[in-house]
């Protein structure tokens, strides 16, 4: 499935999502690798098979094999980290002073520029709703030279991809 087929699958009431998918697919503030990786990582974080297949087919081809693997790895490791650090943040207490004791080596050895991996991690953290992770990754990407507009673009992609996945999940549930 292509991006266009995914857009066509959305119902009329989700016209804004169709338009946003189209405009964000050519977002000029991100490099091609940043854009494609953000779509891939956000799609995998959305947990919708149709969205994941369509967006990985559309954007995975624009990434090197190493970058595609890194975008997938960002979704995987942040799926774990977002749960853990959201707990630490919400519960408070001494948990923040304890070592996490979770392996996350991929963050330091992703195979792509650190700023790109961190941007993808930020997008996934937005999908998963981890404020502590969003703050941490936003700080790293800004320090790495990206603009606030680039951060905003990545989070806009994450928001739209998540909304597309939720809409299709809802439509599929109604059709069942």
N, C-alpha and C positions, 0 to 999 in steps of 0.2 A: 504494500500500500504506500502511496506517495503522500506528501503533504497536502496536495490538492484533493486527493481522495479523502483524506482525513477531514479536511475542511468541508467537503461536500457531505460527509456523514453527519455533520452537526445539524440539529433541527433549526428551523427558522428563528425560534426564540433566542437562539445563541448566535445570532448574526454578528454581534460585537466580537465574540470569540473568533469567528471566521476571519473577520477583518484584522483583528490583532495578530492572529497567527501569520497572516500574510505579510503585514508590515514588519513584524518582529523578525521574520525570516531573512530580512535584508537590513537589519539594524546596523547603521554605519559606524556607531561609536565603539563597537567591538571588532577585534580582528576576526578573520574567518575561523581560526581555531577556537577562539574564545566563544564565538557565537555557536558554532556547531557543537562544541563540548557542553555548553550550557543547555542546549536543547536535548542532547543525549542524556546527560545526568538528570535533568529535570523530568524527562520522560520515564526513566527507570524509577525515579523516586515517586512518580505518580501511581505506580503499581497497577497500571492498566495495560494489558497485553497489546491491545490494538494501538494505543498511543505509542507505546514503546517500540513496537515493530515498525510503525510508520515513520516515526521520527529518527530512529536509528537507521532505517533504510535511506531516509532523505539526507541526514546530516553525517552519518557515520562515514560515508564515502568521501566527505570533505576533510576527514581527519587522517593522519598517519595511523598505522596500526598501534603505535605506542600511545598516541593521543586518545584514540578510541578506547583502549584499555584503561587509560588514566581517567577518562570521563566515567566509565563504568565503575572504576574503583572508588571514585569520589562518591558516587551514589551508594556503593556498598558500605564503605567505612563510615560515612555520615549517617547511614541508617542506624548503625550501632551507636555512634557518638551522640547523635541528637537525642536519643532516648536517655542515655546515661547522663549527659550534661544538662538536659532539661530537668531530670530528677534532682541533680545536685543544686541547680539554680532554684527550683521551686520549693524544695524541702529545706534548704539552707543547713544550718547547724555546722557540724564539723566535717561533713562529707567533702566539702571543697578543699579541705586540708589533707585528705587521704589520697594516696596514689590510686589512680584509676585501675591499674593492673589490667588494662586492655591493650592488646597489640594493635598498633596503628602505624606500622612502619611505612606503609604506602605514602603517608603524608610527606615524609622526608625523601622518598625515593620513587616518585610517581612516573618518571620518564618524560615529563614535560616541564616547562617553566613553572616555578613555584607559584607565581601570580595567577597563572591559568588554572592550576589545580585548586588553588584557594578560592578563585571565583566560582568554580563549579561546586565546591564544597559550600560556599555561601548560598548559591541557588538551591541546593538540596536542603540546606538548613532552613531556608525560607519555606519550602514545601512542607518540611517536617515540623515547623513551628518551634525551633529551638532558639530562643533569644540570646542565650549565652554564646552559642556557636555563631549566630549571625554577627554579633558584636565582635567576636574574636576574628572571624574571617574578613569582615569589612575592614577592620584595622590593618590587617596584613596586606590586603589588596591596595588600599589607599597608600600605605607605606611603600608598596612595591611599584607605585607610579600610576596606577589606574585612577581615573577621575570618578567623582561621585555620579556622573552621568553613566559611566560604564557599570558601576555597581547597580544603579537604578535599572539599567537595561537588562542586566542579568536577572534581577528580581522580577522585573516585568515578564520576562520569558518564563520564569518558574511559575508565576501566578497564572499566566494564560494556559500553560501546559497542564497545570494542576486542574484548572477549571474545565478544560476540554475533557480530561480524564473523568472528572466527577460527573460532567454532563452525560458522557457516553455510558458511564456506569448506571446512572439514573435511568436513562432511556432503555438500556438493556434490561434493567430490573422491571420496568413497566411493561416491556414486551414479553417477558417470560410468563 
